[in-house]
Amino acid sequence: MTEFRITHEIHEVHPDIREKLTATTIEAINESSARSAEDAALVLRHKLGEIGVGMSEAACLAAVERIRSGKQLRFEIERETVDETE
């Protein structure tokens, strides 16, 4: 997984969400640096829950593994697709 997606609608309501997600993710991973990747993912999931963001365990684990391997974590904004035939 190379990037995590935030819908445009969420970004409209919370324009600082990308920065908040990045800061919270880094904080959680630093806080749990001596733990296994799975335990760090649980810490991350809990921290994200504190700011009102739900992320699957698999996505949290992917984020932890990505950062621990020295790669960047990017939160991309995407528009939800709307059926144009309506």
N, C-alpha and C positions, 0 to 999 in steps of 0.2 A: 504494500500500500504506500503510495508516494504522497498522497495528500488527503486531507480530511475536508469534507464539504460542509459549508454552512449555506442554508438557503438565503436567497436575496431578501425574503420577507423577514427573516430573523435579523439579518444585518440592518434592515431599515429601522426596526424597532430598537435594536441595540447596536449602534454603529461602532462601539468599542469592543464588541464581542471577540473579534480576532485577537486583539491584544490581551484581553482578559483570559481567553483560553490558553494562549501561549504562556503567559506569566504563571497561571495556575498549574499548567502542565510541568513547567520547569521547576516550580516550587515543590510539587509533589514528588518529582523524580529526585531532586536534591535531598529532600527529606527522607527518602527511602533508598538512598544509594547503596546501603549495605545489605539490602534485602534482595530476594530473588526477583526476577522480572515479573512473575505472577503476583507476588506480594506488592510490588511497586504499582502494578496495574490496579490492584484493589485500592491502594492509597489514592491513586490518581482518580479513580472512579468516584471515591468518596469526596475528594476535594472539588471535583467538577459538580457533584450534586449540591455542594454547599453554595455554588454560584448559580444554581438552577439549570445546569446542563446535564442532560442524560446522554451517556455514551456507553455503548456495549462493552462487555469485558474484552471481547476480541479486539475492538478498536483501541481500547486503553492499552492492552498488551502490545499491539502494533506500534503505538506511539512511544511506549517505554523502550521497546527494542530498537526502534529507529533512532531515538536520541542517544541511547547507550552505544550504538554503533557509530556515532559521530555524524549522522546524517541530520539534515534540517527537517523540521516538522512544519508543514505549511497548512494553513487553514484557508481554503479557497472558497470564494463566494460564488454561488451558482443560482441561476434563476430556475424556479420550478417551471416545468413545461406545462403549458396550458393547451387544451385541445382547441385548435383554431376553427373547427367546424361548427362550434356553437353559435 
